């Protein structure tokens, strides 16, 4: 799920300067909703809550800024675990993309890159966590020494993004506000790993988490306060930086969770120490509170259309748009259509690490994968499921990428039932049962289960139509929904033979974007989960890649990582994309589908046109929801 735009300037070692460098911050204005707390002494005044150099937001993605403070924003979610959406939407990171996909320091005051291997990060003086405790390099030291390199918490050691040729960086705390990471060779993943929707967090609130860490607090004391068999289990549960499920965990996000999960209604209140301001000196966010109400996913479109959600960027599909547009006439909402960034609306992933020997062998046979892809009538999919508004395509990058070539989208992705049948015959699946389904070598029908975790009707319709088309070439498949957690477990364990999920999210890369998603190095790669787990666990779990074409992709990824210029990285990218297109490791359907986003009649600064994708920016994160505001 990752789209990365790592600029050539960064790799060449230029300094990334603070966005406010040219002008001093404006005079600060106290937030009206916090005045009583300031007067009572419960909170310090604004000049003592903000960093000395806050990040100044001078332009807005919408046309209604700057805004005013106050109000409440209601959103609908489908599960308790969706508290993590606030981390994604808030998009508060060390470094962030803007809506033009350029990188800027955010939590950082500045950063400097030398030779692509030395990274010096400068924090903002006076920046504080949501509980008012100083945010300093001690929070980075604590993460590096006491989490990333603690065997109880990180048995596999630091994340792969922090390793270059298996070696970790030299980490230097230069002072309270400056930290440096240095590798012997360039690390092209480091900067972009900080700007992701799900970033590689390099820091933690040390002052809070030390109370749960066996190095700093007696284990008996920890277990008296929390249920658990070991301090490390308690720590992992409470360390919810991304999951955003621990009300006691300080945050740097614009809103702070106040509701203990599980619940049906989650309340997030403004962070009085948030580090961004507008050009008039008003502290962000503008909106006081965000309320997330849990409802059934299939009810969200109807409720959004009736105006029960002030902002709904999730759980809507293109098939809901006509209803939303019509409902807007009476409810007063806006029903927007944003550009959707995904290599395929739905893609099918033959699990080459499946435990079943027969199906593993078939999944690894490129003729089988090509046959399944050739059997799909993608034009029919577009017409029936997406009202003709989708583009037939393999699961690959999109035309907005400078790396795009038409053959990536069309190779083995144009319906040819005759060719599909011929490929299956070549494999040896020539015998059929009375029902027309081909027979496997063991005499059993060629029937498997496609496992998925989607709750969206259009995605299920997509899968259902594809399965009907596969039946015409003698392959029978059944759909089986799973919970997301079970879906992942069954895939990685090898129990799942084939899965259906969203397509690649590295959908509009540049040559300097990491091509990791197209290579077997991540557990999340549904077509090769055990190979990816093997890489991520540094050989302690999973299985080493044992297919020559997979090894070829690993070599090409290494070539990209070692390339000294953009031309070298482009060459590696093109070979990686060519291999993926020819080998059909995943089977795409359609892309370029639009994403409905509904906006309440009093909500301001949400752009009419936007790019809706996981990465970069976390769906609406690119557009800085802390700058959205409520009209009176």
C-alpha positions in Angstrom: 0.0 0.0 0.0 2.8 2.5 -0.8 3.3 5.3 -3.3 6.7 7.0 -2.8 8.1 10.1 -4.4 11.7 10.4 -3.1 13.2 13.3 -5.0 16.5 13.3 -6.8 17.5 16.3 -4.8 17.3 14.3 -1.6 19.4 11.5 -2.9 22.0 14.0 -4.1 22.3 15.3 -0.6 20.7 18.8 -0.7 19.3 20.4 2.4 15.5 20.2 2.9 14.7 23.6 4.4 11.8 24.5 6.8 8.7 25.7 5.1 8.7 28.9 7.2 12.4 29.8 6.7 11.7 32.9 4.6 9.3 34.6 7.1 9.0 34.8 10.9 5.9 33.1 12.4 3.0 35.5 12.8 1.8 36.8 16.2 -0.1 33.9 18.0 -3.8 34.1 18.8 -5.2 32.1 21.7 -7.7 29.4 20.8 -11.2 30.4 22.1 -12.1 26.9 23.2 -9.0 26.7 25.5 -9.3 30.2 27.1 -11.0 28.9 30.2 -8.3 26.3 30.8 -5.6 28.9 30.2 -7.3 31.3 32.7 -7.6 28.6 35.3 -4.0 27.6 34.9 -5.0 24.1 33.7 -3.1 24.9 30.4 -0.2 27.3 29.7 -0.9 30.2 27.3 -0.4 29.5 23.6 3.1 30.9 23.3 4.2 28.3 25.9 2.3 25.5 24.2 3.7 25.8 20.7 7.2 25.3 19.4 9.4 28.4 19.0 9.1 27.9 15.3 5.7 26.3 14.6 4.9 25.0 11.2 3.0 27.7 9.4 0.3 26.6 6.9 0.1 29.5 4.4 -2.0 27.9 1.7 -4.9 25.6 1.7 -6.0 22.8 -0.5 -9.6 24.0 -0.3 -10.8 27.5 -1.2 -12.2 28.5 2.1 -9.1 29.2 4.2 -8.0 30.5 6.5 -10.8 29.3 8.8 -12.2 29.8 12.3 -12.1 27.7 15.5 -14.9 25.6 16.9 -17.4 23.0 16.0 -17.6 19.2 15.9 -16.9 16.9 12.9 -18.9 13.7 12.7 -17.6 10.7 10.8 -18.8 7.1 10.4 -16.5 4.0 10.7 -17.2 0.3 10.5 -15.1 -1.1 13.4 -13.5 -0.3 16.7 -10.1 -0.7 15.1 -10.8 2.3 12.8 -9.5 4.5 15.5 -6.3 4.1 13.5 -7.9 6.1 10.8 -7.3 9.2 12.9 -3.6 8.6 12.7 -3.9 8.1 8.9 -6.1 11.1 8.3 -4.2 13.4 10.6 -1.1 12.8 8.6 1.3 14.2 11.2 4.8 12.9 10.3 8.4 13.9 10.6 8.2 14.6 6.9 5.1 14.9 4.8 4.0 15.1 1.2 2.0 18.1 0.1 -0.9 17.8 -2.5 1.7 18.2 -5.3 3.6 15.2 -3.9 6.6 17.2 -2.7 8.2 16.5 0.6 8.4 19.0 3.5 9.5 18.8 7.1 6.4 18.7 9.4 7.2 17.6 12.9 10.8 18.3 12.0 12.0 21.9 11.8 14.4 20.7 9.0 16.4 17.8 7.8 19.7 17.4 5.8 20.8 14.6 3.6 24.4 13.9 2.6 25.4 11.4 -0.1 22.1 9.6 0.5 23.5 7.9 3.5 23.7 10.5 6.3 20.5 12.0 7.6 20.5 14.8 10.2 17.1 15.5 11.7 16.4 18.8 13.6 13.4 19.0 15.9 11.4 22.1 16.7 12.5 23.7 20.0 9.7 23.8 22.5 7.6 21.1 20.7 5.5 19.1 23.2 3.5 16.0 23.4 -0.3 16.2 23.9 0.2 16.0 27.7 2.6 18.9 27.7 5.8 16.9 28.1 8.8 18.0 25.9 9.3 16.2 22.7 13.1 15.7 22.3 15.7 13.4 20.9 15.3 11.3 24.1 12.1 10.0 22.5 14.2 8.8 19.5 16.9 7.3 21.7 14.3 5.4 23.7 12.8 4.0 20.5 16.2 3.0 19.0 17.8 1.5 22.1 14.9 0.3 24.1 12.4 -0.8 21.4 14.0 -1.4 18.1 17.0 -3.1 19.7 15.2 -4.8 22.6 14.9 -8.6 22.0 11.7 -8.8 24.1 10.0 -6.1 22.0 11.7 -6.5 18.6 13.0 -10.1 18.4 13.9 -9.6 14.7 15.7 -6.3 15.5 15.2 -3.0 13.6 12.9 -2.8 10.6 14.3 -3.6 7.2 14.1 0.1 6.2 16.7 0.8 8.9 19.1 -1.8 7.4 21.4 -1.3 4.5 22.8 -4.7 3.3 21.7 -6.0 6.7 23.6 -3.4 8.7 21.9 -0.9 11.0 22.8 2.8 11.1 25.0 4.6 13.4 22.7 6.7 15.6 24.0 9.8 17.1 22.2 12.1 19.6 23.9 15.4 18.8 21.9 17.4 21.3 18.3 17.6 22.7 17.0 18.6 19.3 19.3 17.0 16.8 19.8 13.3 15.8 21.8 11.8 13.0 21.4 8.4 11.2 24.4 7.3 9.2 24.9 4.2 7.0 28.0 3.1 5.1 26.0 3.1 1.9 23.0 5.1 0.7 19.6 4.3 2.2 17.0 5.3 -0.4 14.1 4.1 1.7 14.7 6.2 4.8 13.1 9.6 4.0 10.0 8.2 2.3 9.5 5.8 5.2 8.7 8.8 7.3 6.1 10.2 5.0 3.9 7.1 4.6 0.3 6.7 5.6 1.6 4.0 8.0 5.1 5.5 8.8 8.1 3.9 10.3 7.9 5.7 13.6 11.4 6.6 14.9 10.3 7.9 18.2 8.0 7.2 21.1 6.8 9.1 24.2 9.6 7.9 26.4 8.3 9.5 29.6 5.1 7.5 29.4 6.4 4.2 28.0 9.2 3.9 30.4 6.6 3.3 33.1 5.7 0.1 31.1 9.3 -1.0 30.2 11.1 -3.7 32.2 14.4 -1.8 32.0 12.9 1.3 33.8 10.0 -0.1 35.9 9.8 -3.3 38.0 7.8 -6.0 36.2 5.6 -6.7 39.2 4.6 -3.1 39.4 3.7 -3.1 35.7 1.6 -6.3 36.0 -0.2 -5.0 39.0 -1.5 -2.1 36.9 -2.2 -4.1 33.7 -3.3 -7.6 32.9 -0.5 -9.6 31.2 1.9 -12.4 31.7 5.0 -10.3 30.9 5.9 -6.6 30.9 6.7 -6.9 27.1 3.1 -8.0 26.3 1.7 -5.1 28.3 4.1 -2.7 26.5 3.2 -3.9 23.0 -0.5 -3.6 23.8 -0.2 0.0 25.1 2.3 1.2 22.5 -0.3 2.1 20.0 1.2 4.9 18.0 -0.4 3.8 14.8 -3.4 2.0 16.1 -4.4 5.0 18.2 -6.3 2.9 20.7 -4.7 3.9 24.0 -6.2 7.0 25.6 -3.2 7.3 27.9 -0.6 7.4 25.2 0.5 10.9 24.4 0.3 11.9 20.8 1.6 14.6 18.3 -1.6 14.4 16.2 -4.1 17.3 16.0 -6.8 15.4 17.9 -6.4 13.1 21.0 -8.5 10.0 21.7 -10.6 10.3 24.9 -12.8 7.1 24.6 -11.5 3.8 25.8 -12.1 1.0 23.2 -14.2 -0.9 22.5 -17.0 1.5 22.0 -19.6 2.6 19.5 -18.7 6.2 19.6 -15.2 7.6 19.8 -14.5 11.2 20.8 -11.2 12.9 19.8 -10.5 16.4 21.3 -8.1 19.0 20.0 -4.5 18.6 21.0 -3.6 21.9 22.8 0.1 21.5 21.9 -0.3 20.8 18.2 2.6 22.3 16.3 0.9 23.9 13.3 -0.6 27.4 12.9 -2.2 29.3 10.1 -0.8 32.5 8.6 -2.9 34.6 11.0 -1.3 32.9 14.0 -4.3 30.7 14.9 -3.3 27.3 16.2 -4.6 24.3 14.3 -6.7 22.3 14.2 -9.7 24.6 13.6 -12.2 22.0 14.6 -12.6 21.3 18.3 -13.7 17.7 18.3 -14.0 14.7 15.9 -16.6 12.0 16.6 -16.2 8.6 15.0 -19.4 6.5 15.3 -19.3 2.8 14.5 -22.0 1.5 12.3 -22.4 -1.4 9.9 -20.3 -0.8 6.7 -23.3 -1.4 4.4 -25.3 1.4 6.1 -22.6 4.1 5.8 -23.5 5.2 2.2 -27.1 5.8 3.2 -26.3 7.6 6.4 -23.7 9.7 4.6 -26.2 10.7 2.0 -28.7 11.7 4.6 -26.1 14.0 6.2 -25.3 11.9 9.3 -21.6 12.2 8.5 -19.9 15.6 8.1 -17.0 14.1 6.2 -17.0 10.6 4.7 -13.9 9.5 2.9 -14.1 5.8 3.5 -16.7 3.0 3.0 -18.2 4.5 -0.1 -18.0 3.1 -3.6 -18.7 4.4 -7.1 -21.9 2.5 -7.2 -23.1 4.7 -4.3 -22.5 7.9 -6.2 -25.9 8.2 -8.0 -27.7 7.9 -4.7 -25.3 10.3 -2.9 -25.7 12.9 -5.7 -29.5 12.6 -5.5 -29.6 12.6 -1.7 -27.4 15.8 -1.7 -30.3 17.7 -3.2 -32.3 17.4 0.0 -29.6 16.8 2.7 -27.3 19.6 1.6 -24.2 17.5 1.5 -21.6 17.6 -1.3 -20.9 14.4 -3.2 -17.4 14.7 -4.6 -15.6 12.4 -6.9 -11.8 12.2 -6.3 -9.2 10.4 -8.4 -8.5 7.0 -7.0 -4.9 5.8 -6.8 -4.7 2.0 -7.0 -3.2 -0.3 -9.6 -6.5 -2.3 -9.6 -9.8 -1.9 -7.9 -9.7 -5.6 -7.1 -6.8 -7.9 -7.9 -6.5 -11.7 -7.4 -3.4 -13.1 -5.8 -2.4 -16.7 -6.5 -0.5 -17.8 -3.3 2.7 -19.2 -4.5 3.4 -20.2 -0.9 0.2 -22.2 -0.5 0.5 -25.3 1.6 -1.6 -27.5 -0.7 1.0 -29.0 -3.0 -1.2 -29.3 -6.1 -2.4 -25.7 -5.9 1.1 -24.4 -5.1 2.4 -26.0 -8.2 -0.4 -24.6 -10.3 -0.1 -21.1 -8.8 3.6 -21.2 -9.6 3.0 -22.1 -13.2 2.9 -18.9 -15.2 0.6 -20.5 -17.8 -2.1 -21.0 -15.1 -1.8 -17.3 -14.0 -1.9 -16.1 -17.6 -4.9 -18.3 -18.4 -6.9 -16.9 -15.4 -6.0 -13.3 -16.5 -6.9 -13.9 -20.2 -10.3 -15.4 -19.2 -11.5 -12.1 -17.7 -13.7 -9.8 -19.7 -12.6 -6.5 -18.2 -14.9 -4.4 -20.4 -17.9 -6.3 -19.0 -16.6 -5.6 -15.5 -16.3 -1.9 -16.2 -19.8 -1.8 -17.7 -21.6 -4.0 -15.2 -20.0 -3.0 -11.9 -18.6 0.5 -12.6 -21.1 2.0 -15.1 -18.5 2.0 -17.8 -16.3 4.4 -15.7 -13.4 2.1 -15.1 -10.4 1.2 -17.3 -9.5 -2.4 -18.0 -6.0 -3.0 -16.8 -3.5 -5.4 -15.3 -2.5 -4.7 -11.7 0.2 -2.2 -12.4 1.2 1.4 -12.3 -1.1 4.1 -13.7 -0.6 6.5 -16.7 0.2 9.5 -14.4 3.5 7.8 -13.5 6.5 8.8 -15.7 7.4 5.1 -15.7 4.2 4.0 -17.3 4.1 2.0 -20.6 0.8 0.8 -22.1 2.0 -2.8 -22.3 2.2 -3.0 -18.5 -1.5 -2.5 -18.4 -2.4 -4.7 -21.4 -0.1 -7.7 -21.4 -2.0 -10.9 -20.7 -4.9 -8.6 -19.7 -7.1 -8.6 -22.8 -9.7 -11.3 -22.9 -8.9 -14.3 -25.1 -10.8 -17.4 -23.9 -9.3 -19.5 -26.7 -5.7 -18.7 -25.6 -6.7 -19.3 -21.9 -8.1 -22.8 -22.7 -5.0 -23.6 -24.7 -2.7 -22.7 -21.8 -4.7 -24.9 -19.4 -4.5 -27.8 -21.8 -0.8 -27.3 -22.1 -0.5 -27.6 -18.3 -2.3 -31.0 -18.5 -5.7 -30.0 -17.3 -7.4 -31.6 -20.3 -10.0 -33.8 -18.6 -13.3 -32.4 -17.4 -16.1 -33.5 -15.2 -19.7 -33.7 -16.3 -20.2 -30.2 -15.1 -17.5 -28.9 -17.4 -15.0 -28.2 -14.6 -11.5 -29.4 -15.4 -10.0 -32.2 -13.3 -6.7 -32.0 -11.4 -4.1 -34.7 -11.8 -5.5 -36.4 -8.7 -8.9 -36.5 -10.3 -10.5 -33.8 -8.1 -12.3 -30.9 -9.7 -10.2 -27.8 -10.3 -12.0 -25.8 -7.6 -10.5 -23.5 -5.0 -11.6 -20.8 -2.6 -10.9 -17.1 -3.1 -10.6 -15.5 0.3 -11.2 -11.8 0.8 -12.0 -9.3 3.6 -14.0 -6.8 1.6 -17.3 -5.4 2.8 -17.9 -3.2 -0.2 -20.6 -4.4 -2.5 -18.9 -3.3 -5.8 -15.7 -5.2 -4.9 -17.7 -8.3 -4.2 -19.6 -7.9 -7.4 -16.3 -7.6 -9.2 -15.0 -10.8 -7.7 -18.3 -12.6 -8.4 -18.3 -11.7 -12.1 -14.6 -12.8 -12.5 -15.4 -16.1 -10.9 -18.3 -16.6 -13.4 -15.9 -15.9 -16.2 -13.4 -18.4 -14.9 -16.0 -21.1 -14.9 -16.2 -20.7 -18.7 -12.6 -22.0 -19.0 -13.4 -24.9 -16.6 -12.0 -23.4 -13.4 -14.3 -23.2 -10.4 -13.8 -20.8 -7.6 -15.8 -19.9 -4.5 -15.8 -16.6 -2.6 -15.2 -16.8 1.2 -15.1 -13.6 3.3 -12.8 -13.4 6.3 -12.1 -10.9 9.0 -9.0 -8.8 8.1 -6.9 -10.4 10.7 -7.9 -14.0 9.7 -7.4 -13.1 6.1 -3.8 -12.1 6.8 -3.1 -15.1 9.0 -4.5 -17.6 6.5 -2.5 -16.0 3.7 0.8 -15.9 5.5 0.3 -19.4 6.9 -0.3 -20.8 3.4 -3.8 -22.0 4.2 -5.2 -19.6 1.6 -4.8 -20.8 -2.0 -5.9 -17.5 -3.6 -6.9 -14.1 -2.2 -8.6 -11.0 -3.6 -7.7 -7.6 -2.4 -6.9 -4.1 -3.6 -4.3 -3.6 -6.2 -0.8 -2.1 -5.9 -0.7 1.2 -4.1 2.7 2.2 -5.6 0.5 3.3 -8.5 2.2 6.5 -9.7 5.9 6.1 -8.9 8.9 8.0 -10.2 12.3 6.4 -10.8 13.2 7.4 -7.2 10.2 5.7 -5.6 11.0 2.4 -4.0 9.8 -0.6 -6.1 9.6 -2.9 -3.0 5.9 -3.6 -3.5 6.7 -5.3 -6.8 9.3 -7.6 -5.3 9.0 -10.5 -2.7 10.4 -8.6 0.3 7.2 -7.8 2.3 4.9 -10.1 4.3 2.0 -8.0 3.0 2.7 -9.3 -0.6 -0.3 -11.6 -0.9 1.2 -13.6 -3.8 4.4 -14.4 -1.9 3.8 -13.8 1.9 6.3 -16.4 3.2 9.1 -15.0 1.0 8.3 -11.5 2.2 8.2 -12.6 5.8 11.6 -14.3 5.4 13.1 -11.0 4.3 11.3 -8.9 6.9 12.3 -11.3 9.7 15.9 -11.5 8.4 15.6 -15.2 7.8 14.0 -16.2 11.2 10.5 -16.8 9.8 8.9 -17.6 6.5 10.7 -19.3 3.6 13.5 -18.1 1.3 12.4 -17.4 -2.3 12.9 -20.6 -4.3 11.7 -19.5 -7.7 14.3 -18.1 -10.2 12.0 -15.4 -11.4 11.5 -14.3 -7.7 15.2 -14.2 -7.2 15.5 -12.1 -10.3 13.2 -9.5 -8.8 15.3 -9.5 -5.6 18.4 -8.8 -7.8 16.6 -6.0 -9.6 15.6 -4.4 -6.3 19.2 -4.5 -5.2 20.2 -2.8 -8.5 17.7 -0.1 -7.8 19.0 0.4 -4.2 22.6 0.6 -5.4 22.0 2.8 -8.5 23.9 6.1 -8.3 21.5 8.2 -10.4 17.9 8.4 -11.6 18.8 6.7 -14.9 20.0 3.6 -13.1 17.0 3.5 -10.9 14.7 3.9 -13.9 16.4 1.0 -15.7 15.8 -1.2 -12.6 12.2 -0.1 -12.3 11.5 -0.9 -16.0 12.9 -4.4 -15.7 10.9 -5.0 -12.5 7.6 -3.8 -14.2 8.3 -5.9 -17.3 8.8 -9.0 -15.2 5.6 -8.4 -13.2 3.6 -7.8 -16.4 4.9 -10.9 -18.1 4.7 -13.2 -15.0 1.2 -12.0 -13.9 2.1 -12.5 -10.2 -1.2 -10.8 -9.4 -4.3 -10.6 -11.7 -5.7 -7.1 -12.1 -9.2 -6.2 -13.3 -9.9 -2.4 -13.7 -8.5 0.9 -12.4 -9.0 4.6 -12.8 -12.2 4.3 -10.8 -13.4 7.5 -9.0 -13.9 7.6 -5.3 -16.9 9.3 -3.7 -16.2 11.6 -0.8 -19.1 13.3 1.0 -18.8 16.6 2.8 -21.4 18.2 5.1 -23.0 21.5 4.2 -21.2 23.3 7.0 -17.7 21.8 6.4 -15.2 24.1 4.7 -11.8 23.8 3.0 -12.2 20.3 1.7 -11.0 20.4 -2.0 -13.5 19.7 -4.7 -11.0 17.7 -6.6 -8.5 15.4 -4.8 -6.3 12.3 -5.1 -7.7 9.5 -2.9 -5.1 6.9 -2.1 -3.4 5.1 0.7 0.0 6.5 -0.1 1.0 9.2 -0.3 -1.1 11.0 2.2 -3.6 8.6 3.8 -6.8 9.2 1.8 -7.5 12.8 3.0 -4.2 13.4 4.8 -2.6 15.2 1.9 -5.2 18.0 2.4 -4.4 18.6 6.1 -7.8 17.9 7.8 -6.6 20.2 10.7 -7.3 23.1 8.3 -10.9 22.0 7.6 -13.4 24.1 9.6 -17.1 24.3 10.5 -19.2 27.3 9.3 -21.7 28.8 11.8 
